[in-house]
Amino acid sequence: MSVSISTLVIFVLLSLIFLGIIVLLLKARQGNQNIPASGEDKIDLRAKTFQLKLHHNEKQLSRKFVLPLKIQAMERLILYLERIQPQSLVKRNLNYQAGLRGFHLALIQNVREEFEHNLAQQLYVSETSWQLISNAKEELIKQINLAVSNLPENAGTDQLAGVLLTLDVSLIQKAIQEIKAEFSKL
C-alpha cells in the first residue's frame, strides 16, 4: 500500500487544525467564564461542523485505501478457490513416482497451505463469504480422504486422479458466487 506524501501532509494538517481548535475551545472555557451562551453555541457549532468535515475526510481516505485491499482480497480468494478445484489440484500435484499415499498427502497439504496463505484475506470479506470458503476447503479435504479410503489397496495415483475429477464442487462454486456478489456491492 503506497500513500502519497501530499495525502499524509493533508491528513496531518487537518488533525493539527482540529487539535488546535479543541485547545482553543478549552482555553476559552477555562479562561473566560463570562462568554455569553450564544457565543459558546457559535463556537460549539463551528467545532462540530469542523469535526463532521474531518470525519467525512477520514472516511474518504479510509475508503480510498481500503477498497483496493478488499478487491485484491476477493481476487486472491477466488484464485484460491479456482486452484483447489479438483482438475487444477490434480494437474499441479500429480506425481506418479510419489505413489498413492504421496499423491494423497500432496493434495491435502496443497489445499491447506494455500488456505493458510490466504488467512489474512478474511479481514476484507464478509463473514458469510469467509465461512463458505472455509467450508469448501473442509468439504474438499473430506471428499479427498473419502475417495482414498474407498480405493483398493493396490490402486495407483491415476485411479485417485480419476475419482477426484468426479468430485462434487458445488461448495466451491457457491463460495465463488458469494464473493462475486459481494464484489458487485462495492
WORAPE-V223035 format. One record per residue. RES is the residue in one small letter. D_CENTER is the distance of its C-alpha to the mean C-alpha in Angstrom with 2 decimals. Layout:
BEGIN
res	d_center
RES	D_CENTER
RES	D_CENTER
END
This chain:
BEGIN
res	d_center
m	14.65
s	18.24
v	19.89
s	23.37
i	26.22
s	27.51
t	24.33
l	24.51
v	28.24
i	27.91
f	25.44
v	27.81
l	30.84
l	29.53
s	28.73
l	32.22
i	33.91
f	32.29
l	33.40
g	36.83
i	37.31
i	36.47
v	38.98
l	41.59
l	41.19
l	41.59
k	44.62
a	46.18
r	45.93
q	47.32
g	50.01
n	51.34
q	51.47
n	53.86
i	51.28
p	51.89
a	49.28
s	48.86
g	48.01
e	45.38
d	43.94
k	43.72
i	42.02
d	39.57
l	38.87
r	38.27
a	36.00
k	33.96
t	33.80
f	32.67
q	30.06
l	28.68
k	28.64
l	26.88
h	24.20
h	23.80
n	23.56
e	20.92
k	18.78
q	19.42
l	18.56
s	15.28
r	14.43
k	15.80
f	13.52
v	10.17
l	10.52
p	10.71
l	7.53
k	5.82
i	8.38
q	8.03
a	4.64
m	6.59
e	9.55
r	8.78
l	8.08
i	11.19
l	12.97
y	12.50
l	13.91
e	16.63
r	17.50
i	18.14
q	20.40
p	23.81
q	25.47
s	23.06
l	22.94
v	26.74
k	27.32
r	25.37
n	26.84
l	30.33
n	32.88
y	36.34
q	37.59
a	35.03
g	36.55
l	35.03
r	33.77
g	32.22
f	30.53
h	29.24
l	27.85
a	26.26
l	24.43
i	23.08
q	22.22
n	20.38
v	18.18
r	17.43
e	16.99
e	14.51
f	12.44
e	12.87
h	12.03
n	8.44
l	8.15
a	6.26
q	3.04
q	3.82
l	4.09
y	2.81
v	4.48
s	7.97
e	9.79
t	11.85
s	9.52
w	8.31
q	12.03
l	13.25
i	11.51
s	12.94
n	16.18
a	16.52
k	16.37
e	18.88
e	21.08
l	21.30
i	22.37
k	24.84
q	26.22
i	26.70
n	28.51
l	30.60
a	31.54
v	32.75
s	34.71
n	36.42
l	37.67
p	41.16
e	41.63
n	42.87
a	40.04
g	38.58
t	35.18
d	36.11
q	36.65
l	33.25
a	31.67
g	33.64
v	32.51
l	28.82
l	29.13
t	30.23
l	27.41
d	25.82
v	22.32
s	21.93
l	18.92
i	17.10
q	18.28
k	17.33
a	13.65
i	13.82
q	15.66
e	13.30
i	10.39
k	13.24
a	14.51
e	11.43
f	11.45
s	15.15
k	14.84
l	13.24
END
